[in-house]
Amino acid sequence: MAMILGTLTIGQAPRPDVTPILDRHIPGNVRRVHRGLLDGLSRSQIAARYAAEADEAVLVTRLADAGSVQLSARKVHAALQAELDALEHEGCTVVLLLCTGALHGLRLERGFLLVPGRIIPQTVAGLVCDRRLGIIVPVAAQITSESGKWEPLSRAPIFAAASPYATTVDDVIAAGLSLTAKGAEALLLDCIGFGEVHQCVLMRACQVPVILSNALLAKIAAEIVRG
């Protein structure tokens, strides 16, 4: 059976910051279908449908104009299943969700659904073992709202915030240095929007391993679609 890989971003597709990383690892003969929850929506329409209420958990994503937007995690979660159903109906046998947020209860009827919030914590826990992990999230509010997904780690992680969309590379470096100063022995970039440039500059500046979420997911997805 020919594998078809679907990707679903909570922003707008395609994702030029992510697809090149996927292309490096996914076999070239695998058909891809890219879809975004916000495809075709204007900023005003996005705000009307997905704006977060006060004190509500948020997710951050990229738009087609390279800008970013914060969304209600609750409203995003409620809308994702219909998009997953549509991708499976279109023939996707594997779907990779392009969001590292804690999104539970999503499913495919027959295909493989790769949810970063389920995969990354367990995988990284196995990689770092009992070392102290520093995690860079895009917005400070996620330090609390996303904390539960890190229970697989043997030691409580430490956090810093820097957005791959709205801050400079220097801000990301500063976040990494603040974590290594507190004892982090490895860093995780916990947002799909972080890229290889962020990984490279952090490795040079911080002198510790830096795990790039989207590259890790691309390698795992490649193992599935090769089957």
N, C-alpha and C positions, 0 to 999 in steps of 0.2 A: 504493500500500500504506500502510495506517495504521500510524504509528509507535507503539510502546509502549515507554516508558522504564522500565527496572527499576533500582532502586538497591539496592546490597548493602553494608551496614555490617558491620564486624567486631564490632559491639556488638549492641544491640537496637533494632529498628525499631518505629515510625517515629522519625526523629531531629528533634525539634522545634527543635533548634539549627541544623539544616542545611536542612530542607525549605522554610522561608520564603524562603531565599536562592534555592533552586532555583525556587520558584514565581514569583519575580520575573522570571526569565529564560526559563523553559520555557513555550511557548505553552499556553494553558489547555485547548485541545482535545486535548492529548496525554495519553493514559491513562498512569498511573504505577502501578508495583507496587513496594512497599517491603518489603525483607526484611533480617533480621539474622542473623548467624551464631549469636548467643547467644539468639535468640528462645525464650521459654518456659523458659529455664534459670534455676535459682536460683544464688546466689553459690557455694554448696558444689558444685553440679554444674559450674559454670564452672571452679572451681579444679581439680576432679578431671580435667576434660578438657583444660584449656588453660593450667594454671599453668606458668610458666617454670622451667626448671632453673637452678641456679647458673651465673652467667656467660653465660647464654643471651640472645640478642637479644630485646627485648620490643617490643610494640606497646601503645598505650594507647587505650582507647575508652570510650564513654558507655553506661550502662545505662538502662533505662526509668525507674528511680527517680531519675535525674539524677546518680547516683553514677558513679564511674569504676573501671576495673579494668585491670591490666596483664596481658598475655597473652604466651605464647610465640609469637614470630613464626613459628617453624618449624611449630608445631602449627596455627596459624591458616592458614598457607599450604597445608598439606596438606588442610585441610577446605574451602577456598574453591571448588575446582573443582566439587564436587558441587552447591553452592548456585548457581553460575553455570549449570550444566546445567539445574537445576530452573527457573530464571528463563527460560531460553530455551525450555524445554518449555512453559512457561506462555504463551509468545507474545511475550516481550520481544524487540524488534528492536535495541534499544540498552540496554546495561547500564553504569551508572556505579558503579565501586567507590568506596565512601566511606572510603578509607584512603589516606594519602599514603606509606605504607611501601614499601620496595623489595620488591615482590612480582612475581616473574618467572614466565614459563611458563604463565600463565593464558590461557584462550581461550574463544571462542564458536565454534560450528560455522558459523553463518551471519551472526549479528548483529555489530554494532559493540561492542567492549568498550573502555571508557575507563578506563585504569589510571593514576591520578594519578602514581605513581612513574615512569611512562614519559613522561607528558605535561608535568608541571610543570618538571622540570629543563631540558628542551630549550626550552620556551616562555620561561621566565624568563631563560635564557642569552641568548636573542634580545632580550629586553627590556632587560637591564642592560648587555649588551655587555662592555666592559672595566672597568666600575665594580665596586667592592667590594661584595659582597652579604653582609648579615648575616642569619642564619637562626635563627629561634626554634623549637626543638623542645620537645615536652612533657616529656621526661625526659632527663637528662644522658647516659644510656647510649646514646641514639640518635645522639649526636654522632659516635661511632665506628661503631656498627652500620649507620648509614644513610649514611655518608660517601661510599661508592662511587657513589651515584646522581647525585652532583653533578659528575661528570667533564665534562659538557658546558659548564660554566662556564669562561670564559677565565682567570679568576683564582680561586684557592682561596678559598672563603667562610670567614667566621668565624661562630661559633655561641654561643648562650646557651640555657639551658633555663628554661621556664616553662610550666606546664600550663594549658590552658584550663578544665580540670575541677577541679583541686585547689589552685589558687593564686588570689590576688586579682588584680584589674586592676592594682593598684600593682606587684605582682610582675612582671607582663608589661611594664609601663612600665619598670621597673628593668632588665629584660633588654634591652629595646630601647635604652635609654640607654647600657648597657654596651657595646653593639655600635657605636653611633655614636661613642662616645668612642674606640673602636679604629679608626675610619675607615670604617665601613660607610656607603655612599652610598644604599642602599636596603635595605629589610627584607622578609623573606618569613616569613609565619606558616605553618609547615610541619606543620599538623595540621588535619584536617577540623573539629575542634571549636572552633577559633578563629572568632569572629564579628565582625560589623561594629563592635560596640562596642570590641573590641580594636584593630581597624584604626583607628578614629577617634581613640582616645586616644593611640595611638602616633604617628599623623601630627601631632597637636597637640604632643606632648611632644618628638618627635625631629626634626621638620621635614625628613623625607625621605619619599620614596614608600614605601608599605607595601602589599605584595601579599598578598591574602587567598586562600588556596588554594581554598576551596570556591566562592567567587565566580568565580574564574578557570575552574574546572571547569564551573560552571553555564553560563557563557557559551559555552564550547566545546560542551557537550552540546546547548545550544539550537540551535547551527548544524547539528548532525547530525540532530536530530529534526525540524527544519523541512524537511529534504529529503524 
